[in-house]
């Protein structure tokens, strides 16, 4: 963290709170007034990146600290990988939530390190709690910008929807490979038990059977075959399946992705002309 990893050890409640406010101001800048530059620096083709805020109200997107353990708690790792796989407002909100968690961890790290009493910890929390969170601040900015720049948002959303002609107006559900297999097995069990299958169930089964008719499914990144105990995700553009670990996507992160694009498809996508 060039320029941001300056030795600084606030030892009193007021000093820790000033440290908190400076870092918070930096993160809010990155996600609001400096959002264009923040978006540019979070290149998915780069390594795992973190968003740092300093007490001097400066922010930086950089690699995690090399020392283990680090001097202070580290921010969320790899925020750049989700940049093009989510709606921009959802991505910014996700980064904001992780930033709030980081700010709290740093503040109470200092409190633990310098032996704050129960009364001091409560005082610190109360002072922090009087401020709106980064997420609350960014959500308000996003909402306000949405009203002022509705035409820009509309054009941006239209561009994204055209990237996948199969995507309708409603968000598509994200299913991992194990979930699809479970749907298929449940359908077969219903048939064996003599239960009726309505038209909607038949359509779901056809989707799964079409996916399996060519034999084993292989990961588009490592080439290994599907295993039921692993999380998989399918690209909404090229419809290729990947191990979650191969494309650095977890089940929890997939739940927030409305349209997933694999690294190959993401690299072919031009950056939108405007942000939210």
C-alpha positions, -999 to +999 in steps of 0.1 A: +000+000+000+022+028-012+017+059+008-011+044+029+008+019+051+023+046+073+029+035+109+001+050+129-011+037+162-040+056+177-041+048+214-072+066+228-108+064+219-108+099+203-077+090+182-092+057+170-124+075+161-104+101+141-086+073+124-120+056+116-135+089+102-105+095+079-106+060+065-144+061+061-142+094+042-116+079+018-138+049+011-169+070+005-149+091-020-138+060-039-174+048-042-190+081-051-171+112-063-141+091-075-162+062-088-150+064-124-113+061-114-122+034-088-140+014-116-110+017-139-085+005-113-106-026-104-095-044-136-108-080-134-077-091-154-054-081-126-046-101-095-066-100-062-071-064-054-083-046-022-097-012-015-078+007+012-086+039+030-061+059+050-066+082+080-055+110+057-087+105+036-069+089+007-080+057-010-061+032-030-068+000-049-038-023-044-026-059-038-029-072-002-001-067+023+028-091+018+036-096+055+018-123+074+001-115+096-005-079+083+001-048+104-037-042+106-067-062+094-069-065+056-099-054+034-120-078+013-098-096-012-105-097-050-132-071-053-121-066-089-132-101-100-169-093-095-168-059-113-182-071-146-202-100-133-228-078-114-249-048-120-227-018-112-249-005-084-250-040-068-212-043-071-206-009-055-230-018-027-212-051-021-178-033-019-194-007+005-207-035+028-172-051+029-157-017+035-179-011+066-168-045+080-132-036+074-135-002+091-150-018+122-124-045+123-096-019+122-111+003+149-116-025+173-082-040+164-067-008+179-090-011+208-079-046+216-043-039+209-042-010+234-064-026+260-096-005+258-119-011+287-155-021+283-165+015+288-140+027+262-152+001+237-188+011+242-179+048+238-160+040+206-189+020+192-214+047+201-193+073+183-190+051+152-227+042+153-237+079+152-222+081+116-241+065+086-223+035+073-205+035+040-232+014+025-260+037+037-241+067+023-234+050-011-270+037-013-282+072-009-258+085-035-268+058-060-305+065-054-300+102-059-280+097-090-306+073-104-332+101-103-309+127-118-294+105-145-323+081-153-316+083-190-280+073-185-290+044-163-316+033-188-291+033-217-265+014-196-291-012-186-301-016-222-266-022-233-261-049-207-294-067-216-283-069-252-252-087-243-274-118-237-303-121-261-317-150-241-321-129-209-356-116-203-367-086-184-368-105-151-335-116-135-325-152-143-321-177-114-285-189-109-282-226-105-250-245-097-245-279-113-254-298-081-287-280-079-295-289-115-287-326-109-309-325-078-338-312-099-333-340-124-332-367-096-363-354-079-382-354-112-372-391-118-383-400-083-417-385-089-421-406-120-411-438-102-436-431-074-464-427-100-468-390-093-480-368-121-456-343-137-471-310-149-459-292-179-436-268-159-418-298-143-414-314-178-398-282-191-373-281-162-364-317-167-358-311-205-334-283-197-313-306-174-315-335-199-303-312-227-274-302-206-264-338-199-271-354-233-236-350-245-221-370-216-199-356-189-196-319-183-161-304-181-149-272-165-142-245-191-111-234-171-093-265-159-109-292-181-117-315-152-151-333-151-180-325-129-182-337-093-213-334-071-194-321-041-181-290-059-198-257-066-202-249-103-215-219-122-225-214-158-217-184-179-249-167-192-231-157-224-212-188-237-232-212-215-200-230-204-198-245-169-169-237-146-157-247-111-164-219-088-128-220-075-114-218-111-132-185-117-129-173-081-167-173-075-182-187-043-217-198-038-223-167-016-211-144-043-231-162-070-263-155-051-257-117-057-249-121-094-278-115-118-259-123-150-226-142-147-199-137-174-169-159-174-134-143-177-133-149-214-166-132-221-158-104-197-126-096-216-146-092-248-170-067-232-164-030-236-167-009-205-201+009-204-201+046-214-214+057-180-217+044-145-248+044-124 
